[in-house]
Amino acid sequence: MDCVSDPSPVLTSHIADLSTIGSIQPPSVISGNWYNNRSYLNIAAEHGALAPSVTVYAPADATLTDITYYLQPMNDIDGNLLDVPQFELRLQISCEVTYGFDHLTELGPGIAELAPAEPSTSTRDAEKSVSFEVKAGDVLGYTTGTIVANSWDFIFSNTAVVNSFANQERYENTGDLQVLLYAECPYDYFADNMGDEYRALIGASSSDSSDSACHTSYDIPGGIYGGWFQAPFDDEDLFARADWGMAIATMPDGAIRVNGESNSIRLRPEDETYLDPRTVIEEHCYASSRNTGGQEGWHVYLKMLTPNTMGVAFDQGSCPKSLPADYSVYYR
């Protein structure tokens, strides 16, 4: 497919009626123990209620290049695990800039006919290549978001912009990480003051939002903040899949997430051990003040060992005075 070079396209149409969006989590988002080039848009709905259907529009003239139809395992509001059919669309605005939407429940006119007939059980290599021209404001589809979170995804990439990470070589040479090199904030590309309307929804779930900016390059070199991996980078095994070990993030509303391979710590600004991880360059212990199911709460002790290695120890109970001897090591 031929393309036209334009590293700074302007988005002229809103992607949805913004009154249907309760809040936005800007890219790059933390997803389990890894980071992802996506922005989450949370549909305005009462807690525990099914979200209303939201119409999704094309923000600019573009070519639809890929459709993925797949089954997403989700818990329903009663906790039952279901396989829910979902659509993901990818579109190209210019040679440099692409965007997409994930967790669509229906596709718009002209697009639905192009989709695979049956959903795949995995998204890997499941996309169907197409070529379909859309105009700004065209209906791309409809979404009720994920069942519990009521969220859907906005994906935006620009190969003319290269993000920086603590270990740049790992991201440049690991296939599953390369998408983060070109992650961009879509809300910076909207015309006039349209982007401000989206930024006003970042952290809108909190009356004291601490951060309304997009962060597509989240590592802080020499500190604990950002993404960590299970093994050192091997420059002889280029284009291997990422072996994510831990992701540490401060959310738009100030909440902290420390997500490991099998443990996760959540803190709010009012918690006793709260300390913005973006400021931690030596060591700190985070203890969750929330017990679940009558069990004792968890903590995680984090200590920088070298500029590119970190000692990590999860356990139940209160924080120890120093890093325990049985810690695990994670790598940039």
C-alpha contacts under 8 A as a table, 3 or more apart, distances in Angstrom:
res1	aa1	res2	aa2	distance
3	C	94	S	5.72
3	C	95	C	5.11
4	V	94	S	5.26
4	V	95	C	5.56
5	S	94	S	5.51
5	S	95	C	4.94
5	S	96	E	6.54
6	D	9	P	5.96
6	D	94	S	5.49
6	D	95	C	6.71
6	D	96	E	6.57
6	D	97	V	7.58
7	P	94	S	7.24
7	P	95	C	7.76
7	P	96	E	5.56
7	P	97	V	6.46
7	P	158	N	6.95
7	P	159	T	8.00
7	P	160	A	6.06
8	S	189	Y	7.44
9	P	93	I	7.54
9	P	94	S	7.71
9	P	97	V	7.82
9	P	189	Y	6.86
10	V	60	A	7.34
10	V	189	Y	5.40
10	V	190	F	5.66
10	V	191	A	5.80
11	L	14	H	7.93
11	L	59	P	5.20
11	L	60	A	5.09
11	L	136	A	7.94
11	L	189	Y	5.77
11	L	190	F	4.43
11	L	191	A	5.81
12	T	59	P	5.84
12	T	60	A	5.92
12	T	136	A	6.73
12	T	190	F	6.10
12	T	191	A	5.52
13	S	57	Y	7.53
13	S	58	A	6.89
13	S	59	P	4.39
13	S	60	A	6.41
13	S	136	A	5.76
13	S	137	G	5.51
13	S	190	F	7.92
14	H	17	D	7.10
14	H	18	L	7.85
14	H	57	Y	6.87
14	H	58	A	7.67
14	H	59	P	5.68
14	H	137	G	7.42
14	H	194	M	7.76
15	I	56	V	5.48
15	I	57	Y	4.55
15	I	58	A	5.97
15	I	59	P	5.49
15	I	137	G	7.76
16	A	20	T	7.57
16	A	54	V	7.01
16	A	55	T	6.02
16	A	56	V	5.16
16	A	57	Y	5.98
17	D	20	T	5.79
17	D	21	I	7.59
17	D	54	V	7.75
17	D	55	T	7.58
18	L	21	I	5.23
18	L	198	Y	7.92
19	S	22	G	7.47
19	S	44	A	7.87
20	T	43	I	5.80
20	T	44	A	5.44
20	T	54	V	6.93
21	I	24	I	7.54
21	I	41	L	6.53
21	I	42	N	5.73
21	I	43	I	4.55
21	I	44	A	5.07
21	I	201	L	7.80
22	G	41	L	7.79
22	G	42	N	5.63
22	G	43	I	5.42
22	G	44	A	4.17
22	G	45	A	7.60
22	G	201	L	7.01
22	G	204	A	7.02
22	G	205	S	7.28
23	S	41	L	6.29
23	S	42	N	5.33
23	S	43	I	7.36
23	S	44	A	7.59
23	S	201	L	4.79
23	S	202	I	5.78
23	S	203	G	6.24
23	S	204	A	5.05
23	S	205	S	5.99
24	I	39	S	7.12
24	I	40	Y	5.72
24	I	41	L	4.67
24	I	42	N	6.01
24	I	198	Y	7.50
24	I	201	L	5.46
24	I	202	I	4.59
24	I	203	G	6.50
24	I	204	A	7.27
25	Q	29	V	7.02
25	Q	39	S	5.62
25	Q	40	Y	4.99
25	Q	41	L	6.51
25	Q	202	I	5.83
25	Q	203	G	6.88
25	Q	251	M	7.89
25	Q	252	P	6.94
26	P	29	V	6.59
26	P	38	R	7.44
26	P	39	S	4.69
26	P	40	Y	6.63
26	P	185	C	7.38
26	P	202	I	6.73
26	P	213	A	7.37
26	P	214	C	5.15
26	P	215	H	7.08
27	P	36	N	7.56
27	P	37	N	5.94
27	P	38	R	5.18
27	P	39	S	4.65
27	P	40	Y	7.83
27	P	183	A	7.70
27	P	184	E	7.49
27	P	185	C	6.42
27	P	214	C	5.71
27	P	215	H	5.79
27	P	216	T	5.74
28	S	35	Y	6.27
28	S	36	N	5.54
28	S	37	N	4.92
28	S	38	R	5.70
28	S	39	S	6.65
28	S	180	L	7.90
28	S	183	A	7.32
28	S	214	C	7.44
28	S	215	H	5.88
28	S	216	T	4.96
28	S	217	S	7.62
28	S	218	Y	7.71
29	V	35	Y	5.63
29	V	36	N	5.39
29	V	37	N	6.62
29	V	38	R	5.96
29	V	39	S	6.33
29	V	40	Y	7.55
30	I	33	N	7.10
30	I	34	W	5.84
30	I	35	Y	4.54
30	I	36	N	6.32
30	I	247	A	6.85
30	I	248	I	7.94
30	I	249	A	7.00
31	S	34	W	5.44
31	S	35	Y	5.73
31	S	36	N	6.54
32	G	35	Y	7.94
32	G	247	A	7.69
32	G	259	N	6.24
32	G	260	G	7.74
33	N	244	W	6.57
33	N	245	G	6.29
33	N	246	M	4.77
33	N	247	A	4.84
33	N	259	N	4.85
33	N	260	G	5.29
33	N	261	E	6.03
34	W	227	G	6.63
34	W	244	W	5.90
34	W	245	G	7.49
34	W	246	M	6.40
34	W	247	A	5.22
35	Y	227	G	7.03
35	Y	247	A	6.81
36	N	180	L	7.00
37	N	155	I	6.29
37	N	156	F	7.39
37	N	179	V	6.78
37	N	180	L	5.79
37	N	183	A	5.58
37	N	184	E	7.98
37	N	216	T	7.57
38	R	153	D	6.01
38	R	154	F	5.67
38	R	155	I	4.70
38	R	156	F	7.20
39	S	153	D	5.56
39	S	154	F	5.10
39	S	155	I	6.39
40	Y	151	S	6.04
40	Y	152	W	5.68
40	Y	153	D	4.83
40	Y	154	F	6.53
41	L	151	S	5.29
41	L	152	W	5.37
41	L	153	D	6.19
41	L	154	F	7.41
42	N	145	G	7.70
42	N	149	A	7.08
42	N	150	N	5.67
42	N	151	S	4.22
42	N	152	W	6.68
43	I	51	A	6.55
43	I	52	P	7.79
43	I	54	V	7.94
43	I	144	T	7.59
43	I	145	G	7.13
43	I	150	N	5.48
43	I	151	S	5.86
43	I	152	W	7.94
44	A	51	A	7.22
44	A	150	N	7.95
45	A	49	A	6.47
45	A	50	L	7.16
45	A	51	A	5.38
45	A	52	P	7.33
45	A	150	N	7.62
46	E	49	A	5.35
46	E	50	L	7.94
46	E	51	A	7.92
48	G	77	I	6.30
48	G	148	V	7.05
49	A	77	I	7.85
50	L	144	T	7.80
50	L	147	I	6.94
50	L	150	N	7.62
51	A	144	T	5.42
51	A	145	G	7.22
51	A	147	I	7.78
51	A	150	N	5.99
52	P	144	T	5.81
53	S	142	Y	6.28
53	S	143	T	5.34
53	S	144	T	4.66
54	V	142	Y	5.44
54	V	143	T	5.20
54	V	144	T	6.25
55	T	139	V	7.00
55	T	140	L	7.89
55	T	141	G	6.11
55	T	142	Y	4.55
55	T	143	T	6.65
56	V	139	V	5.97
56	V	140	L	5.67
56	V	141	G	5.29
56	V	142	Y	5.56
56	V	143	T	7.31
57	Y	136	A	7.47
57	Y	137	G	5.30
57	Y	138	D	5.43
57	Y	139	V	4.57
57	Y	140	L	5.35
57	Y	141	G	7.22
58	A	61	D	7.25
58	A	62	A	8.00
58	A	134	V	7.18
58	A	135	K	6.72
58	A	136	A	5.04
58	A	137	G	5.13
58	A	138	D	5.39
58	A	139	V	6.47
58	A	140	L	6.22
59	P	136	A	5.08
59	P	137	G	6.17
60	A	93	I	7.27
60	A	135	K	6.15
60	A	136	A	4.01
60	A	137	G	7.21
61	D	93	I	6.55
61	D	133	E	7.63
61	D	134	V	5.69
61	D	135	K	4.20
61	D	136	A	4.84
62	A	91	L	6.17
62	A	92	Q	5.41
62	A	93	I	4.46
62	A	94	S	7.67
62	A	133	E	6.07
62	A	134	V	5.50
62	A	135	K	6.52
62	A	136	A	7.82
63	T	91	L	5.38
63	T	92	Q	5.22
63	T	93	I	6.58
63	T	131	S	6.29
63	T	132	F	5.48
63	T	133	E	4.53
63	T	134	V	6.04
64	L	89	L	7.29
64	L	90	R	6.06
64	L	91	L	4.27
64	L	92	Q	6.50
64	L	130	V	6.65
64	L	131	S	5.62
64	L	132	F	4.99
64	L	133	E	6.17
64	L	134	V	7.03
65	T	89	L	7.88
65	T	90	R	5.83
65	T	91	L	5.35
65	T	92	Q	6.82
65	T	129	S	5.65
65	T	130	V	4.90
65	T	131	S	5.20
65	T	132	F	6.98
66	D	89	L	5.88
66	D	90	R	5.10
66	D	91	L	7.01
66	D	127	E	5.86
66	D	128	K	5.37
66	D	129	S	4.57
66	D	130	V	5.57
66	D	131	S	7.87
67	I	87	F	6.98
67	I	88	E	5.83
67	I	89	L	4.87
67	I	90	R	6.61
67	I	114	L	7.99
67	I	115	A	6.10
67	I	116	P	7.74
67	I	127	E	5.37
67	I	128	K	5.17
67	I	129	S	6.68
67	I	130	V	7.35
68	T	87	F	5.57
68	T	88	E	5.02
68	T	89	L	6.55
68	T	115	A	7.50
68	T	116	P	7.57
68	T	123	T	6.95
68	T	126	A	5.98
68	T	127	E	4.27
68	T	128	K	6.13
69	Y	85	P	7.02
69	Y	86	Q	5.81
69	Y	87	F	4.67
69	Y	88	E	6.62
69	Y	115	A	7.09
69	Y	116	P	6.39
69	Y	118	E	7.18
69	Y	119	P	4.79
69	Y	120	S	6.21
69	Y	123	T	7.83
69	Y	126	A	7.50
69	Y	127	E	7.32
70	Y	85	P	5.65
70	Y	86	Q	5.48
70	Y	87	F	6.52
70	Y	118	E	7.97
70	Y	119	P	4.26
70	Y	120	S	4.34
70	Y	121	T	5.79
70	Y	122	S	6.22
70	Y	123	T	6.16
70	Y	126	A	7.75
71	L	83	D	5.37
71	L	84	V	5.21
71	L	85	P	4.55
71	L	86	Q	6.13
71	L	119	P	5.93
71	L	120	S	6.04
71	L	121	T	5.27
71	L	122	S	6.93
72	Q	82	L	7.92
72	Q	83	D	5.30
72	Q	84	V	5.05
72	Q	85	P	6.26
72	Q	86	Q	6.60
72	Q	121	T	7.74
73	P	81	L	6.52
73	P	82	L	5.48
73	P	83	D	4.44
73	P	84	V	6.18
74	M	81	L	5.51
74	M	82	L	5.30
74	M	83	D	6.32
74	M	84	V	6.74
74	M	146	T	7.48
74	M	147	I	6.94
75	N	78	D	7.47
75	N	79	G	5.06
75	N	80	N	5.13
75	N	81	L	4.38
75	N	82	L	6.03
75	N	147	I	7.03
75	N	148	V	7.08
76	D	79	G	5.22
76	D	80	N	5.36
76	D	81	L	6.46
76	D	82	L	6.96
76	D	147	I	5.84
76	D	148	V	6.48
77	I	80	N	7.50
77	I	147	I	6.98
77	I	148	V	6.06
85	P	105	T	7.09
85	P	119	P	6.50
86	Q	102	D	7.62
86	Q	103	H	5.24
86	Q	104	L	5.66
86	Q	105	T	5.40
86	Q	106	E	7.91
86	Q	119	P	7.92
87	F	102	D	6.17
87	F	103	H	5.67
87	F	104	L	4.92
87	F	105	T	6.26
87	F	106	E	7.24
87	F	107	L	7.66
88	E	100	G	7.13
88	E	101	F	5.64
88	E	102	D	4.20
88	E	103	H	6.19
88	E	104	L	6.45
89	L	100	G	5.23
89	L	101	F	5.38
89	L	102	D	6.50
90	R	98	T	7.21
90	R	99	Y	5.86
90	R	100	G	4.25
90	R	101	F	6.85
91	L	98	T	5.62
91	L	99	Y	5.37
91	L	100	G	5.85
92	Q	95	C	7.38
92	Q	97	V	6.22
92	Q	98	T	4.32
92	Q	99	Y	6.45
93	I	96	E	7.81
93	I	97	V	5.57
93	I	98	T	5.69
93	I	99	Y	7.67
94	S	97	V	5.14
94	S	98	T	7.04
96	E	157	S	7.89
96	E	158	N	5.29
96	E	159	T	5.08
96	E	160	A	6.08
97	V	156	F	7.50
97	V	157	S	5.66
97	V	158	N	4.49
97	V	159	T	6.70
98	T	156	F	5.98
98	T	157	S	5.38
98	T	158	N	6.66
99	Y	154	F	7.39
99	Y	155	I	5.24
99	Y	156	F	4.30
99	Y	157	S	6.22
100	G	153	D	7.99
100	G	154	F	5.94
100	G	155	I	4.88
100	G	156	F	6.56
101	F	104	L	7.17
101	F	152	W	7.44
101	F	153	D	5.40
101	F	154	F	4.87
101	F	155	I	6.09
102	D	152	W	6.05
102	D	153	D	4.93
102	D	154	F	6.83
102	D	155	I	7.94
103	H	143	T	6.69
103	H	145	G	5.85
103	H	146	T	6.80
103	H	151	S	7.95
103	H	152	W	5.30
103	H	153	D	6.62
104	L	107	L	7.13
104	L	141	G	6.47
104	L	142	Y	5.69
104	L	143	T	4.51
104	L	144	T	7.35
104	L	145	G	6.93
104	L	152	W	7.28
105	T	141	G	7.52
105	T	142	Y	5.84
105	T	143	T	4.84
105	T	144	T	6.65
105	T	145	G	7.63
106	E	112	A	7.60
106	E	141	G	5.40
106	E	142	Y	5.08
106	E	143	T	6.64
107	L	111	I	6.01
107	L	112	A	4.91
107	L	140	L	6.01
107	L	141	G	3.91
107	L	142	Y	6.25
108	G	111	I	5.53
108	G	112	A	5.95
108	G	139	V	5.48
108	G	140	L	4.72
108	G	141	G	4.24
108	G	142	Y	7.23
109	P	112	A	6.24
109	P	113	E	7.89
109	P	139	V	7.28
109	P	140	L	7.58
110	G	113	E	5.89
110	G	114	L	7.25
111	I	114	L	5.30
111	I	115	A	6.81
111	I	132	F	7.89
111	I	140	L	7.20
112	A	115	A	5.47
114	L	130	V	7.36
115	A	128	K	7.32
116	P	119	P	7.02
116	P	128	K	6.97
120	S	123	T	6.86
120	S	126	A	6.56
122	S	126	A	6.82
123	T	126	A	5.13
123	T	127	E	7.21
124	R	127	E	7.78
134	V	138	D	6.37
135	K	138	D	5.57
143	T	152	W	7.36
144	T	147	I	7.65
144	T	150	N	6.51
144	T	151	S	7.64
144	T	152	W	7.88
145	G	149	A	7.43
145	G	150	N	4.50
145	G	151	S	4.41
145	G	152	W	4.80
146	T	149	A	5.66
146	T	150	N	4.72
146	T	151	S	5.31
146	T	152	W	6.66
147	I	150	N	5.46
155	I	186	P	7.84
156	F	183	A	6.22
156	F	184	E	5.68
156	F	185	C	6.79
156	F	186	P	5.80
157	S	179	V	7.72
157	S	182	Y	5.25
157	S	183	A	4.72
157	S	184	E	5.30
158	N	161	V	5.72
158	N	182	Y	5.26
158	N	183	A	6.59
158	N	184	E	6.29
159	T	162	V	6.75
159	T	182	Y	5.26
160	A	182	Y	7.60
161	V	181	L	7.88
161	V	182	Y	5.85
161	V	184	E	7.80
162	V	181	L	5.30
162	V	182	Y	5.36
163	N	180	L	7.43
163	N	181	L	4.95
163	N	182	Y	6.30
163	N	183	A	7.41
163	N	216	T	6.97
163	N	217	S	5.52
164	S	168	Q	6.33
164	S	181	L	7.31
164	S	217	S	5.91
164	S	219	D	7.99
165	F	168	Q	5.06
165	F	171	Y	7.55
165	F	217	S	6.41
165	F	218	Y	7.33
165	F	219	D	5.50
165	F	220	I	7.72
165	F	221	P	7.58
166	A	219	D	5.79
166	A	220	I	6.63
166	A	221	P	4.89
166	A	222	G	7.85
166	A	308	N	7.70
166	A	332	R	6.50
167	N	170	R	5.71
167	N	171	Y	7.10
167	N	308	N	7.93
167	N	332	R	5.72
168	Q	171	Y	5.40
168	Q	172	E	6.24
169	E	172	E	5.09
169	E	173	N	6.11
170	R	173	N	5.42
170	R	174	T	5.82
170	R	177	L	7.88
170	R	233	F	6.08
170	R	235	D	7.98
171	Y	174	T	5.49
171	Y	175	G	7.90
171	Y	177	L	5.14
171	Y	178	Q	5.59
171	Y	180	L	7.61
171	Y	181	L	6.85
172	E	175	G	7.94
172	E	177	L	7.40
172	E	178	Q	5.84
172	E	181	L	7.29
173	N	177	L	7.93
173	N	178	Q	7.28
173	N	235	D	7.92
173	N	238	L	5.43
173	N	239	F	5.25
173	N	240	A	7.87
174	T	177	L	5.45
174	T	178	Q	6.37
174	T	238	L	6.11
174	T	239	F	4.19
174	T	240	A	5.35
174	T	241	R	6.09
174	T	242	A	6.36
175	G	178	Q	5.57
175	G	239	F	4.60
175	G	240	A	6.13
175	G	241	R	5.94
175	G	242	A	7.44
176	D	179	V	6.87
176	D	239	F	7.84
176	D	240	A	7.76
176	D	241	R	5.49
176	D	242	A	5.76
177	L	180	L	5.65
177	L	181	L	7.28
177	L	241	R	7.94
177	L	242	A	6.55
178	Q	181	L	5.25
178	Q	182	Y	7.38
179	V	182	Y	5.80
179	V	183	A	6.44
180	L	183	A	5.01
180	L	216	T	7.34
180	L	217	S	7.97
183	A	216	T	5.75
184	E	216	T	6.09
185	C	188	D	5.82
185	C	189	Y	7.68
185	C	214	C	5.83
185	C	215	H	7.60
185	C	216	T	7.07
186	P	189	Y	5.56
186	P	190	F	7.35
187	Y	190	F	5.79
187	Y	195	G	4.81
187	Y	196	D	7.76
187	Y	198	Y	6.44
187	Y	199	R	7.16
188	D	195	G	5.96
189	Y	195	G	7.17
190	F	193	N	7.50
190	F	194	M	5.60
190	F	195	G	5.15
191	A	194	M	5.78
191	A	195	G	7.10
192	D	195	G	7.46
193	N	196	D	5.42
193	N	197	E	7.18
194	M	197	E	5.46
194	M	198	Y	7.19
195	G	198	Y	5.31
195	G	199	R	6.30
196	D	199	R	4.90
196	D	200	A	6.03
197	E	200	A	5.27
197	E	201	L	6.92
198	Y	201	L	5.29
198	Y	202	I	6.82
199	R	202	I	5.16
199	R	212	S	6.07
199	R	213	A	7.32
200	A	203	G	7.85
200	A	204	A	6.90
200	A	212	S	7.40
201	L	204	A	4.77
202	I	209	S	7.96
202	I	211	D	7.88
202	I	212	S	5.38
202	I	213	A	7.81
202	I	252	P	6.55
203	G	206	S	5.76
203	G	209	S	5.24
203	G	210	S	7.74
203	G	211	D	7.22
203	G	212	S	6.55
203	G	251	M	7.93
203	G	252	P	4.69
203	G	253	D	5.00
204	A	207	S	6.90
204	A	209	S	6.95
204	A	253	D	7.76
205	S	253	D	7.15
206	S	209	S	5.47
206	S	253	D	5.45
208	D	253	D	6.66
209	S	212	S	7.07
209	S	252	P	5.98
209	S	253	D	4.51
209	S	254	G	6.64
210	S	252	P	5.94
210	S	253	D	5.64
210	S	254	G	5.49
211	D	251	M	7.82
211	D	252	P	4.94
211	D	253	D	6.98
211	D	254	G	7.45
212	S	252	P	6.30
215	H	218	Y	5.94
218	Y	225	Y	7.44
218	Y	226	G	5.42
218	Y	227	G	7.86
219	D	225	Y	5.84
219	D	226	G	4.26
219	D	227	G	6.51
220	I	223	G	5.57
220	I	224	I	7.19
220	I	225	Y	5.62
220	I	226	G	6.52
220	I	278	R	6.97
221	P	307	P	7.03
221	P	308	N	7.82
222	G	281	I	6.15
222	G	304	M	7.64
222	G	306	T	7.69
222	G	307	P	4.45
222	G	308	N	6.69
223	G	278	R	7.32
223	G	279	T	7.58
223	G	280	V	5.81
223	G	281	I	4.08
223	G	282	E	6.92
223	G	304	M	6.85
223	G	307	P	7.27
224	I	248	I	7.51
224	I	277	P	6.53
224	I	278	R	7.29
224	I	280	V	6.17
224	I	281	I	6.27
224	I	282	E	7.89
224	I	302	L	7.42
224	I	303	K	7.64
224	I	304	M	6.76
224	I	310	M	7.29
225	Y	247	A	7.90
225	Y	248	I	5.50
225	Y	249	A	6.64
225	Y	277	P	5.55
225	Y	278	R	5.34
225	Y	280	V	7.51
226	G	247	A	5.77
226	G	248	I	5.14
226	G	249	A	6.39
227	G	244	W	7.58
227	G	245	G	7.88
227	G	246	M	6.00
227	G	247	A	4.60
227	G	248	I	6.49
227	G	332	R	7.22
228	W	244	W	6.23
228	W	245	G	5.50
228	W	246	M	4.97
228	W	247	A	6.18
228	W	330	Y	5.84
228	W	331	Y	5.44
228	W	332	R	5.30
229	F	232	P	7.35
229	F	242	A	7.70
229	F	243	D	5.60
229	F	244	W	4.45
229	F	245	G	4.35
229	F	246	M	6.45
229	F	330	Y	5.44
229	F	331	Y	5.00
229	F	332	R	6.13
230	Q	243	D	5.77
230	Q	244	W	6.10
230	Q	245	G	4.83
230	Q	329	V	7.49
230	Q	330	Y	5.29
230	Q	331	Y	6.32
231	A	243	D	7.18
231	A	330	Y	6.69
231	A	331	Y	6.02
232	P	331	Y	5.57
232	P	332	R	7.12
233	F	331	Y	7.87
233	F	332	R	7.62
234	D	237	D	5.50
234	D	238	L	7.22
235	D	238	L	5.76
237	D	240	A	6.04
244	W	247	A	7.96
244	W	261	E	7.97
245	G	260	G	6.01
245	G	261	E	5.71
245	G	330	Y	6.72
246	M	258	V	7.34
246	M	259	N	5.56
246	M	260	G	4.47
246	M	261	E	6.47
246	M	330	Y	7.74
247	A	257	R	7.86
247	A	258	V	6.17
247	A	259	N	5.34
247	A	260	G	6.75
248	I	256	I	7.60
248	I	257	R	5.74
248	I	258	V	4.62
248	I	259	N	6.31
248	I	277	P	7.52
249	A	256	I	5.86
249	A	257	R	5.31
249	A	258	V	6.68
249	A	277	P	7.36
250	T	254	G	5.89
250	T	255	A	5.74
250	T	256	I	4.56
250	T	257	R	6.40
250	T	276	D	6.93
250	T	277	P	7.16
250	T	278	R	7.81
251	M	254	G	5.20
251	M	255	A	5.12
251	M	256	I	6.10
251	M	257	R	7.51
252	P	255	A	7.32
254	G	268	R	6.87
254	G	269	P	6.37
255	A	266	R	7.19
255	A	267	L	5.70
255	A	268	R	4.71
255	A	269	P	6.36
256	I	265	I	7.93
256	I	266	R	5.75
256	I	267	L	5.12
256	I	268	R	6.51
256	I	274	Y	7.95
256	I	276	D	7.38
256	I	277	P	7.82
257	R	264	S	7.20
257	R	265	I	5.88
257	R	266	R	5.00
257	R	267	L	6.82
258	V	264	S	5.68
258	V	265	I	5.09
258	V	266	R	6.68
259	N	262	S	7.93
259	N	263	N	6.25
259	N	264	S	4.40
259	N	265	I	6.42
260	G	263	N	5.07
260	G	264	S	5.81
263	N	314	F	7.33
265	I	286	Y	7.48
265	I	287	A	7.25
265	I	288	S	5.92
265	I	298	W	6.99
265	I	299	H	6.80
265	I	300	V	7.29
266	R	288	S	5.91
267	L	271	D	6.18
267	L	274	Y	6.48
267	L	286	Y	7.80
267	L	287	A	7.64
267	L	288	S	5.85
267	L	289	S	7.40
268	R	271	D	5.50
268	R	274	Y	6.90
269	P	274	Y	5.82
269	P	275	L	7.93
270	E	274	Y	7.08
271	D	274	Y	5.34
271	D	288	S	7.68
271	D	289	S	6.58
272	E	287	A	7.99
272	E	289	S	7.93
273	T	285	C	7.05
273	T	286	Y	5.44
273	T	287	A	6.08
274	Y	286	Y	6.78
275	L	279	T	7.70
275	L	280	V	7.88
276	D	279	T	5.79
276	D	280	V	7.23
277	P	280	V	5.10
280	V	283	E	6.45
280	V	284	H	7.09
281	I	304	M	6.89
282	E	303	K	5.87
282	E	304	M	5.34
283	E	301	Y	7.56
283	E	302	L	5.47
283	E	303	K	4.09
283	E	304	M	6.16
284	H	301	Y	6.04
284	H	302	L	5.51
284	H	303	K	6.57
285	C	299	H	6.89
285	C	300	V	5.61
285	C	301	Y	4.18
285	C	302	L	6.04
285	C	319	C	6.11
285	C	320	P	7.84
286	Y	299	H	5.44
286	Y	300	V	5.38
286	Y	301	Y	6.45
286	Y	319	C	7.27
287	A	297	G	7.38
287	A	298	W	6.00
287	A	299	H	4.00
287	A	300	V	6.50
287	A	317	G	7.99
287	A	318	S	6.55
287	A	319	C	6.38
288	S	291	N	7.64
288	S	297	G	5.86
288	S	298	W	5.74
288	S	299	H	5.97
289	S	297	G	6.42
290	R	297	G	6.05
291	N	294	G	6.25
291	N	295	Q	5.76
291	N	296	E	5.59
291	N	297	G	4.67
292	T	295	Q	5.58
292	T	296	E	7.48
292	T	297	G	7.24
296	E	316	Q	6.23
296	E	317	G	5.98
297	G	316	Q	5.68
297	G	317	G	5.72
297	G	318	S	7.85
298	W	314	F	7.09
298	W	315	D	5.63
298	W	316	Q	4.13
298	W	317	G	5.72
298	W	318	S	7.48
299	H	314	F	5.75
299	H	315	D	5.61
299	H	316	Q	5.97
299	H	317	G	6.68
299	H	318	S	6.61
299	H	319	C	6.17
300	V	312	V	6.88
300	V	313	A	5.48
300	V	314	F	4.34
300	V	315	D	6.51
300	V	319	C	7.56
301	Y	311	G	7.86
301	Y	312	V	5.71
301	Y	313	A	5.15
301	Y	314	F	6.53
301	Y	319	C	7.31
301	Y	320	P	7.87
301	Y	322	S	7.83
301	Y	323	L	6.10
302	L	310	M	6.82
302	L	311	G	5.76
302	L	312	V	4.88
302	L	313	A	6.83
302	L	323	L	7.33
303	K	310	M	5.56
303	K	311	G	5.07
303	K	312	V	6.69
303	K	323	L	7.00
304	M	307	P	6.84
304	M	308	N	7.89
304	M	309	T	6.21
304	M	310	M	4.44
304	M	311	G	6.27
305	L	308	N	7.73
305	L	309	T	5.48
305	L	310	M	5.21
305	L	311	G	6.34
306	T	309	T	5.10
306	T	310	M	6.97
308	N	331	Y	5.82
308	N	332	R	5.11
309	T	329	V	6.64
309	T	330	Y	5.66
309	T	331	Y	4.67
309	T	332	R	6.42
310	M	329	V	5.62
310	M	330	Y	5.31
310	M	331	Y	6.57
311	G	323	L	7.60
311	G	327	Y	5.86
311	G	328	S	5.62
311	G	329	V	4.74
311	G	330	Y	6.59
312	V	323	L	7.77
312	V	327	Y	5.30
312	V	328	S	5.14
312	V	329	V	6.21
312	V	330	Y	7.39
313	A	323	L	7.07
313	A	324	P	6.71
313	A	326	D	7.22
313	A	327	Y	4.73
313	A	328	S	6.31
320	P	323	L	7.18
320	P	324	P	7.57
323	L	327	Y	7.15
324	P	327	Y	5.89
